[in-house]
Amino acid sequence: MAIYAIGDIQGCYHSFLALLKKIKFKRGRDQLWLVGDLINRGKGSLQVLRWCYKNRSSVTAVLGNHDLHGLAIKYKVIEPDDEDTLSHLIKAKDSDLLFKWLRSLPLAHYEKKHLLVHAGILPQWTVKDVLKLSKEISTQLRRKKFEDFLSSIYGNKPNKWSSTLNKNDKARIVINAMTRLRALSSAGAIDFTYKGELKNMPKKLKAWFDHPQRKTKDNIIIFGHWSALGLVTRGDIFAIDTGCVWGRALTAIRLDDKLIFSVKTNSKDI
């Protein structure tokens, strides 16, 4: 059995199929770890979710910010914006089933010293903390009145972690960190403004994975979200969002030997 981690698909169905062909994926033999942002911006969100649901025994996925955004639109917590491409998915006959499966996904997955998350991890958190916090969010998303919870997660405050935060503030910063994090200030606050390349980052900021007190540094963290970062492979992190929805590429990494596979974006997807 091989495990392949795949970067942000974002509805790029044809590119996803091309990548599966390239890695010679076989259901029942191989496992896929998806870093989140399965849907939105690309044209094939419905097809991507249908494939993932049909092959769910072979799929381990975490929630990304676009997945949560899609849930909020589906359940009328927010209105769609001009860049969203979710109408076919929301109107589909199997939409409720697909979104129920999406809602069941965690924010983080850990196995064999590999931690899968969409965006990032705050430096104060251990792997045990991450999994506990992820489970708390999943519990809220799986409740009958989950719409109330979805409506409470929006906003950029608080931007610093504290164990004394109230329930809603705690959930908000957990979700923001695991699905939106890129940079931290010198004081350890999440910066929501910088989205560019690492080499151009202001000196007052530091990439979350380079924080000197990061407690997860002895594990390998696999993440996406930061498309401007591109492919980064080093001992402790694998950043694999290579901007498929922006016309660049979709990338997979085989966990056993860290071999990289990539396909160019299919023009039908964007």
C-alpha contacts under 8 A as a table, 3 or more apart, distances in Angstrom:
res1	aa1	res2	aa2	distance
1	M	29	R	5.15
1	M	30	D	5.08
1	M	31	Q	7.35
2	A	29	R	7.20
2	A	30	D	4.89
2	A	31	Q	6.27
2	A	254	R	6.94
2	A	255	L	7.49
2	A	256	D	7.07
3	I	30	D	5.89
3	I	31	Q	4.70
3	I	32	L	5.77
3	I	33	W	7.03
3	I	254	R	5.80
3	I	255	L	5.74
3	I	256	D	7.23
4	Y	30	D	7.69
4	Y	31	Q	6.31
4	Y	32	L	4.98
4	Y	33	W	5.97
4	Y	252	A	6.06
4	Y	253	I	5.41
4	Y	254	R	4.42
4	Y	255	L	6.05
5	A	32	L	5.82
5	A	33	W	4.36
5	A	34	L	5.79
5	A	35	V	7.24
5	A	222	I	7.75
5	A	252	A	5.35
5	A	253	I	5.24
5	A	254	R	6.47
5	A	255	L	7.11
6	I	9	I	7.83
6	I	32	L	7.10
6	I	33	W	6.15
6	I	34	L	5.09
6	I	35	V	6.41
6	I	240	I	6.99
6	I	250	L	7.58
6	I	251	T	5.82
6	I	252	A	4.28
6	I	253	I	6.62
7	G	34	L	6.44
7	G	35	V	5.65
7	G	36	G	7.65
7	G	223	F	7.49
7	G	224	G	5.65
7	G	240	I	4.90
7	G	241	D	4.69
7	G	242	T	7.06
7	G	250	L	6.40
7	G	251	T	5.67
7	G	252	A	6.42
8	D	34	L	7.45
8	D	35	V	6.20
8	D	36	G	6.05
8	D	37	D	5.36
8	D	38	L	6.34
8	D	224	G	6.09
8	D	225	H	6.80
8	D	240	I	7.70
8	D	241	D	5.43
8	D	242	T	7.80
8	D	243	G	7.56
8	D	244	C	7.28
8	D	250	L	7.42
9	I	12	C	5.45
9	I	13	Y	7.46
9	I	16	F	6.77
9	I	36	G	7.79
9	I	37	D	6.33
9	I	38	L	5.09
9	I	39	I	6.90
9	I	244	C	6.80
9	I	245	V	7.36
9	I	250	L	7.07
10	Q	37	D	5.29
10	Q	38	L	4.71
10	Q	39	I	4.19
10	Q	40	N	5.08
10	Q	41	R	6.08
10	Q	42	G	5.56
10	Q	45	S	6.87
10	Q	66	H	7.84
10	Q	244	C	7.85
10	Q	245	V	6.40
11	G	38	L	6.06
11	G	39	I	4.53
11	G	40	N	5.51
11	G	41	R	6.61
11	G	42	G	4.35
11	G	43	K	5.71
11	G	44	G	4.41
11	G	45	S	3.88
11	G	46	L	7.45
11	G	47	Q	7.66
11	G	48	V	5.97
11	G	245	V	7.91
11	G	269	D	7.28
12	C	15	S	5.54
12	C	16	F	6.19
12	C	42	G	5.11
12	C	43	K	6.46
12	C	44	G	5.61
12	C	45	S	7.15
12	C	48	V	7.47
12	C	244	C	7.21
12	C	245	V	6.60
12	C	265	T	7.81
12	C	266	N	7.73
12	C	269	D	4.86
12	C	270	I	7.29
13	Y	16	F	4.98
13	Y	17	L	6.27
13	Y	43	K	7.74
13	Y	44	G	5.17
13	Y	45	S	7.17
13	Y	47	Q	6.37
13	Y	48	V	5.46
13	Y	269	D	6.58
14	H	17	L	5.15
14	H	18	A	6.21
14	H	44	G	7.93
14	H	266	N	6.12
14	H	268	K	7.05
14	H	269	D	6.40
15	S	18	A	5.03
15	S	19	L	6.21
15	S	244	C	7.85
15	S	250	L	6.76
15	S	263	V	6.96
15	S	264	K	7.23
15	S	265	T	5.55
15	S	266	N	5.24
15	S	269	D	7.22
16	F	19	L	5.14
16	F	20	L	6.27
16	F	250	L	7.22
17	L	20	L	5.04
17	L	21	K	6.23
18	A	21	K	5.08
18	A	22	K	6.22
18	A	263	V	6.90
19	L	22	K	4.93
19	L	23	I	6.28
19	L	250	L	7.19
19	L	251	T	7.51
19	L	252	A	7.62
19	L	261	F	7.55
19	L	262	S	6.69
19	L	263	V	5.90
20	L	23	I	5.30
20	L	24	K	5.97
20	L	25	F	5.28
21	K	24	K	4.87
21	K	25	F	6.35
22	K	25	F	7.78
22	K	261	F	7.36
22	K	263	V	7.93
23	I	261	F	6.94
25	F	29	R	7.96
25	F	30	D	6.23
26	K	29	R	5.50
26	K	30	D	5.66
27	R	30	D	5.95
27	R	31	Q	7.67
27	R	55	N	7.35
27	R	58	S	6.33
28	G	31	Q	7.90
28	G	57	S	7.95
28	G	58	S	6.72
30	D	58	S	6.74
31	Q	58	S	4.81
31	Q	59	V	5.99
31	Q	60	T	7.47
32	L	58	S	6.10
32	L	59	V	4.93
32	L	60	T	6.06
32	L	61	A	7.94
33	W	59	V	6.16
33	W	60	T	4.81
33	W	61	A	5.62
33	W	116	L	7.69
34	L	38	L	7.75
34	L	59	V	7.36
34	L	60	T	6.26
34	L	61	A	4.54
34	L	62	V	6.57
35	V	61	A	6.16
35	V	62	V	5.76
35	V	63	L	7.43
35	V	64	G	7.28
35	V	116	L	6.56
35	V	117	V	5.99
35	V	118	H	4.96
35	V	222	I	7.51
35	V	223	F	5.79
35	V	224	G	5.92
36	G	61	A	6.23
36	G	62	V	5.04
36	G	63	L	4.76
36	G	64	G	4.27
36	G	65	N	7.80
36	G	67	D	7.14
36	G	117	V	7.62
36	G	118	H	5.36
36	G	224	G	7.58
37	D	40	N	7.42
37	D	63	L	6.69
37	D	64	G	4.53
37	D	65	N	6.43
37	D	66	H	5.14
37	D	67	D	5.44
37	D	118	H	7.65
37	D	225	H	7.75
38	L	45	S	7.18
38	L	48	V	7.03
38	L	49	L	7.30
38	L	64	G	7.57
38	L	66	H	7.59
38	L	67	D	6.56
39	I	42	G	7.26
39	I	44	G	7.79
39	I	45	S	4.73
39	I	46	L	7.89
39	I	48	V	7.32
39	I	49	L	7.56
39	I	66	H	6.42
39	I	67	D	6.08
39	I	70	G	7.56
39	I	86	L	7.78
40	N	43	K	7.52
40	N	45	S	5.98
40	N	66	H	6.31
40	N	67	D	7.69
40	N	70	G	7.40
40	N	84	D	5.96
40	N	85	T	5.39
40	N	86	L	5.99
41	R	83	E	6.44
41	R	84	D	5.64
41	R	85	T	5.33
41	R	86	L	7.97
41	R	245	V	6.80
41	R	270	I	7.60
42	G	45	S	6.70
42	G	85	T	6.67
42	G	245	V	5.90
42	G	269	D	5.45
42	G	270	I	5.21
43	K	85	T	6.36
43	K	268	K	7.73
43	K	269	D	5.22
43	K	270	I	6.04
44	G	47	Q	5.30
44	G	48	V	6.16
44	G	269	D	6.56
45	S	48	V	5.12
45	S	49	L	6.23
45	S	85	T	7.68
45	S	86	L	6.75
45	S	89	L	6.41
46	L	49	L	5.38
46	L	50	R	6.13
46	L	86	L	7.85
46	L	88	H	6.61
46	L	89	L	4.58
46	L	92	A	7.79
47	Q	50	R	5.05
47	Q	51	W	6.09
48	V	51	W	5.19
48	V	52	C	6.21
49	L	52	C	5.01
49	L	53	Y	5.97
49	L	98	L	6.49
50	R	53	Y	5.17
50	R	54	K	6.03
50	R	98	L	7.00
51	W	54	K	5.19
51	W	55	N	6.07
52	C	55	N	5.13
52	C	56	R	5.42
52	C	59	V	6.65
53	Y	56	R	4.82
53	Y	98	L	6.91
53	Y	101	W	7.24
55	N	58	S	5.60
55	N	59	V	6.55
56	R	59	V	4.82
56	R	60	T	7.56
60	T	109	H	7.99
61	A	105	L	6.50
61	A	106	P	7.52
61	A	109	H	7.97
62	V	105	L	5.62
62	V	106	P	5.19
62	V	107	L	5.00
62	V	108	A	5.77
62	V	109	H	7.06
62	V	116	L	7.33
62	V	117	V	6.30
62	V	118	H	6.60
63	L	67	D	5.91
63	L	68	L	6.88
63	L	102	L	7.73
63	L	105	L	6.06
63	L	106	P	6.12
63	L	107	L	5.18
63	L	108	A	7.89
63	L	117	V	7.90
63	L	118	H	6.62
63	L	179	T	7.28
64	G	67	D	5.20
64	G	68	L	6.45
64	G	107	L	7.62
64	G	118	H	5.31
64	G	119	A	7.53
64	G	178	M	7.91
64	G	179	T	5.09
64	G	180	R	7.98
64	G	225	H	7.74
65	N	68	L	5.18
65	N	69	H	6.04
65	N	179	T	5.06
65	N	180	R	6.49
66	H	69	H	4.76
66	H	70	G	6.00
67	D	70	G	5.02
67	D	71	L	6.31
67	D	102	L	7.46
68	L	71	L	5.01
68	L	72	A	6.23
69	H	72	A	5.12
69	H	73	I	6.34
70	G	73	I	5.14
70	G	74	K	6.05
70	G	86	L	7.20
71	L	74	K	5.04
71	L	75	Y	6.17
71	L	99	F	6.91
71	L	103	R	7.37
72	A	75	Y	5.41
72	A	76	K	6.03
72	A	77	V	4.89
72	A	78	I	5.72
72	A	147	E	7.74
72	A	150	L	6.40
72	A	151	S	7.60
73	I	76	K	5.01
73	I	77	V	5.99
73	I	78	I	5.29
73	I	79	E	5.81
73	I	80	P	6.01
74	K	77	V	7.77
74	K	90	I	6.15
74	K	99	F	7.99
75	Y	147	E	6.75
76	K	79	E	6.69
77	V	147	E	6.82
77	V	150	L	6.98
77	V	151	S	5.78
80	P	84	D	6.21
81	D	84	D	5.62
85	T	88	H	7.70
86	L	89	L	5.30
86	L	90	I	6.14
87	S	90	I	5.16
87	S	91	K	6.06
88	H	91	K	5.26
88	H	92	A	5.98
89	L	92	A	5.28
89	L	95	S	6.09
90	I	95	S	5.55
91	K	95	S	6.58
92	A	95	S	5.01
93	K	96	D	7.73
94	D	97	L	5.40
94	D	98	L	6.27
95	S	98	L	5.15
95	S	99	F	6.04
96	D	99	F	5.27
96	D	100	K	6.01
97	L	100	K	5.15
97	L	101	W	6.38
98	L	101	W	5.19
98	L	102	L	6.24
99	F	102	L	4.78
99	F	103	R	5.96
100	K	103	R	5.07
100	K	104	S	6.40
101	W	104	S	5.12
101	W	105	L	6.96
102	L	105	L	5.59
103	R	141	L	6.25
103	R	142	R	6.82
104	S	138	S	6.89
104	S	141	L	7.26
104	S	142	R	6.45
105	L	138	S	7.24
106	P	109	H	7.15
106	P	134	S	6.07
106	P	135	K	6.96
106	P	137	I	7.73
106	P	138	S	5.77
107	L	117	V	6.28
107	L	118	H	7.37
107	L	134	S	5.19
107	L	135	K	7.99
107	L	137	I	7.73
107	L	138	S	7.63
107	L	175	I	7.75
107	L	178	M	6.63
107	L	179	T	7.77
108	A	115	L	7.02
108	A	116	L	5.54
108	A	117	V	4.84
108	A	118	H	7.73
108	A	130	V	7.09
108	A	131	L	6.38
108	A	134	S	5.99
108	A	178	M	7.81
109	H	115	L	5.80
109	H	116	L	5.07
109	H	117	V	6.85
109	H	131	L	7.22
110	Y	113	K	6.79
110	Y	114	H	5.67
110	Y	115	L	4.48
110	Y	116	L	6.24
110	Y	127	V	7.92
110	Y	131	L	7.69
111	E	114	H	5.36
111	E	115	L	6.67
113	K	219	N	5.25
113	K	220	I	6.21
114	H	219	N	6.09
114	H	220	I	4.80
114	H	221	I	5.81
114	H	222	I	7.04
115	L	127	V	7.72
115	L	219	N	7.03
115	L	220	I	6.10
115	L	221	I	4.70
115	L	222	I	6.07
116	L	221	I	6.00
116	L	222	I	4.94
116	L	223	F	6.14
117	V	120	G	6.42
117	V	121	I	7.98
117	V	178	M	6.31
117	V	179	T	7.64
117	V	221	I	7.40
117	V	222	I	6.40
117	V	223	F	5.24
117	V	224	G	7.73
118	H	178	M	6.01
118	H	179	T	5.29
118	H	180	R	7.88
118	H	222	I	8.00
118	H	223	F	5.01
118	H	224	G	5.40
118	H	225	H	6.09
119	A	177	A	6.93
119	A	178	M	5.12
119	A	179	T	4.72
119	A	180	R	5.49
119	A	181	L	5.36
119	A	182	R	6.87
119	A	223	F	5.64
119	A	224	G	5.77
119	A	225	H	5.26
119	A	226	W	7.19
120	G	177	A	5.84
120	G	178	M	4.95
120	G	179	T	6.91
120	G	180	R	7.35
120	G	181	L	5.29
120	G	182	R	6.81
120	G	208	W	6.80
120	G	209	F	7.54
120	G	223	F	6.94
121	I	125	W	7.02
121	I	130	V	7.63
121	I	177	A	6.07
121	I	178	M	5.94
121	I	181	L	7.54
121	I	208	W	7.08
121	I	209	F	7.70
122	L	125	W	5.80
122	L	161	W	7.84
122	L	177	A	6.58
122	L	208	W	6.94
122	L	214	R	7.27
123	P	126	T	7.99
123	P	208	W	7.34
123	P	209	F	8.00
123	P	211	H	6.58
123	P	213	Q	5.91
123	P	214	R	3.86
123	P	215	K	5.76
123	P	216	T	7.40
124	Q	161	W	7.96
124	Q	213	Q	7.33
124	Q	214	R	6.33
124	Q	215	K	6.17
125	W	128	K	7.75
125	W	129	D	5.39
125	W	130	V	6.20
125	W	214	R	7.53
125	W	215	K	6.07
125	W	216	T	7.16
126	T	129	D	5.00
126	T	130	V	6.29
126	T	215	K	5.30
126	T	216	T	5.56
127	V	130	V	5.01
127	V	131	L	6.28
127	V	215	K	7.97
127	V	216	T	6.20
128	K	131	L	5.33
128	K	132	K	6.18
129	D	132	K	5.12
129	D	133	L	6.07
130	V	133	L	5.23
130	V	134	S	6.02
131	L	134	S	5.00
131	L	135	K	6.11
132	K	135	K	5.15
132	K	136	E	6.37
133	L	136	E	5.07
133	L	137	I	6.46
133	L	174	V	7.05
134	S	137	I	5.26
134	S	138	S	6.23
134	S	174	V	7.93
135	K	138	S	5.00
135	K	139	T	6.15
136	E	139	T	5.21
136	E	140	Q	6.63
137	I	140	Q	5.20
137	I	141	L	6.32
137	I	171	A	6.70
137	I	175	I	7.95
138	S	141	L	5.03
138	S	142	R	6.14
139	T	142	R	5.34
139	T	143	R	6.53
140	Q	143	R	5.49
140	Q	146	F	6.16
140	Q	149	F	6.65
141	L	146	F	5.15
141	L	149	F	7.13
141	L	150	L	7.66
142	R	146	F	6.49
143	R	146	F	5.22
145	K	148	D	6.02
145	K	149	F	7.42
146	F	149	F	5.08
146	F	150	L	6.30
147	E	150	L	4.99
147	E	151	S	6.27
148	D	151	S	5.22
148	D	152	S	6.55
149	F	152	S	5.20
149	F	153	I	6.74
150	L	153	I	5.62
150	L	154	Y	7.84
151	S	154	Y	6.67
152	S	168	N	6.70
152	S	172	R	7.58
153	I	168	N	7.26
153	I	171	A	6.86
153	I	172	R	4.83
153	I	175	I	7.52
154	Y	172	R	6.95
155	G	172	R	7.45
156	N	159	N	6.24
156	N	172	R	7.99
156	N	173	I	7.79
156	N	176	N	7.63
156	N	192	F	7.63
157	K	169	D	7.39
157	K	172	R	7.68
157	K	173	I	7.28
158	P	161	W	7.50
158	P	169	D	6.36
158	P	172	R	7.63
158	P	173	I	6.28
159	N	173	I	6.48
159	N	189	A	5.23
159	N	190	I	5.14
159	N	191	D	7.76
160	K	173	I	7.56
160	K	188	G	6.52
160	K	189	A	4.72
160	K	190	I	6.54
161	W	165	L	7.83
161	W	170	K	7.87
161	W	173	I	7.10
161	W	189	A	7.85
162	S	165	L	5.71
163	S	170	K	7.97
165	L	169	D	5.91
165	L	170	K	5.39
166	N	169	D	5.44
166	N	170	K	5.91
167	K	170	K	5.21
167	K	171	A	6.24
168	N	171	A	5.17
168	N	172	R	6.15
169	D	172	R	5.07
169	D	173	I	6.31
170	K	173	I	5.49
170	K	174	V	6.17
171	A	174	V	5.14
171	A	175	I	6.15
172	R	175	I	5.28
172	R	176	N	6.03
173	I	176	N	4.89
173	I	177	A	5.89
174	V	177	A	5.24
174	V	178	M	6.17
175	I	178	M	5.30
175	I	179	T	5.81
175	I	180	R	7.65
176	N	179	T	5.38
176	N	180	R	5.04
176	N	181	L	6.41
177	A	180	R	5.59
177	A	181	L	4.73
177	A	190	I	7.63
178	M	181	L	6.38
179	T	225	H	7.52
180	R	192	F	7.73
180	R	225	H	7.22
181	L	190	I	6.79
181	L	191	D	7.68
181	L	192	F	7.33
181	L	208	W	7.34
182	R	190	I	7.83
182	R	191	D	7.38
182	R	192	F	7.62
182	R	194	Y	7.59
182	R	195	K	7.21
182	R	207	A	5.98
182	R	208	W	6.00
182	R	226	W	6.79
183	A	190	I	6.20
183	A	191	D	5.47
183	A	192	F	7.51
183	A	194	Y	7.06
183	A	205	L	6.15
183	A	206	K	5.46
183	A	207	A	4.46
183	A	208	W	5.21
184	L	187	A	7.68
184	L	188	G	5.40
184	L	189	A	5.35
184	L	190	I	4.71
184	L	191	D	5.43
184	L	205	L	5.56
184	L	206	K	5.37
184	L	207	A	6.24
184	L	208	W	5.77
185	S	188	G	5.08
185	S	189	A	5.18
185	S	190	I	6.49
185	S	191	D	6.44
185	S	204	K	6.13
185	S	205	L	4.68
185	S	206	K	6.41
186	S	189	A	7.44
186	S	204	K	6.23
186	S	205	L	6.28
186	S	206	K	7.30
191	D	194	Y	6.72
191	D	205	L	7.88
192	F	195	K	7.98
194	Y	201	M	7.38
195	K	226	W	7.11
195	K	228	A	6.89
196	G	200	N	6.82
196	G	201	M	6.96
196	G	228	A	5.45
196	G	229	L	7.24
197	E	200	N	5.52
197	E	201	M	6.61
197	E	228	A	5.15
197	E	229	L	5.30
198	L	201	M	5.33
198	L	207	A	7.55
198	L	228	A	7.98
198	L	229	L	6.22
201	M	205	L	6.65
201	M	206	K	7.54
202	P	205	L	5.59
203	K	206	K	7.32
206	K	210	D	6.52
206	K	211	H	6.67
207	A	210	D	5.39
207	A	211	H	6.87
208	W	211	H	5.59
209	F	214	R	7.17
209	F	237	I	7.65
210	D	214	R	7.59
211	H	214	R	5.54
214	R	217	K	5.93
215	K	218	D	7.65
216	T	219	N	5.68
217	K	220	I	7.41
217	K	236	D	6.24
218	D	236	D	6.91
219	N	236	D	6.04
220	I	235	G	6.93
220	I	236	D	4.44
220	I	237	I	5.27
220	I	238	F	7.34
221	I	236	D	6.25
221	I	237	I	4.75
221	I	238	F	6.24
222	I	237	I	5.90
222	I	238	F	4.79
222	I	239	A	6.06
222	I	240	I	7.42
223	F	237	I	7.85
223	F	238	F	6.44
223	F	239	A	5.17
223	F	240	I	6.29
223	F	241	D	7.52
224	G	227	S	7.20
224	G	239	A	5.51
224	G	240	I	5.19
224	G	241	D	4.38
225	H	241	D	5.92
226	W	229	L	5.47
226	W	230	G	7.16
226	W	239	A	7.83
226	W	241	D	6.26
227	S	230	G	5.34
227	S	241	D	5.08
227	S	242	T	5.50
227	S	243	G	5.04
228	A	242	T	7.80
228	A	243	G	7.59
229	L	232	V	7.34
229	L	239	A	7.59
229	L	241	D	7.83
229	L	242	T	7.91
230	G	239	A	6.96
230	G	240	I	6.74
230	G	241	D	6.01
230	G	242	T	4.82
230	G	243	G	7.28
231	L	238	F	7.46
231	L	239	A	5.44
231	L	240	I	5.12
231	L	241	D	6.63
231	L	242	T	5.92
232	V	237	I	7.39
232	V	238	F	5.58
232	V	239	A	4.91
232	V	240	I	6.86
233	T	237	I	6.24
233	T	238	F	4.72
233	T	239	A	6.59
234	R	237	I	5.58
234	R	238	F	6.43
240	I	251	T	6.20
240	I	252	A	7.17
240	I	253	I	7.92
241	D	244	C	7.63
241	D	250	L	7.33
241	D	251	T	7.13
242	T	248	R	6.58
242	T	249	A	5.52
242	T	250	L	5.93
242	T	251	T	6.44
243	G	246	W	5.09
243	G	247	G	6.61
243	G	248	R	5.28
243	G	249	A	5.84
243	G	250	L	6.91
244	C	247	G	5.35
244	C	248	R	4.97
244	C	249	A	4.40
244	C	250	L	4.96
244	C	264	K	7.47
244	C	265	T	5.41
245	V	248	R	7.23
245	V	249	A	8.00
245	V	265	T	7.31
245	V	269	D	7.48
245	V	270	I	6.35
246	W	270	I	7.73
247	G	264	K	7.60
247	G	265	T	5.33
247	G	266	N	7.81
247	G	267	S	7.57
247	G	270	I	7.29
248	R	264	K	5.92
248	R	265	T	5.57
249	A	262	S	6.46
249	A	263	V	5.46
249	A	264	K	4.25
249	A	265	T	4.89
250	L	262	S	5.63
250	L	263	V	5.51
250	L	264	K	6.45
250	L	265	T	6.55
251	T	260	I	7.16
251	T	261	F	5.72
251	T	262	S	4.32
251	T	263	V	6.64
252	A	260	I	5.89
252	A	261	F	5.10
252	A	262	S	6.25
253	I	258	K	5.73
253	I	259	L	5.61
253	I	260	I	4.62
253	I	261	F	6.20
254	R	257	D	6.14
254	R	258	K	5.08
254	R	259	L	5.30
254	R	260	I	6.61
255	L	258	K	5.04
255	L	259	L	7.48
265	T	269	D	7.38
266	N	269	D	5.71
266	N	270	I	7.70
267	S	270	I	5.84
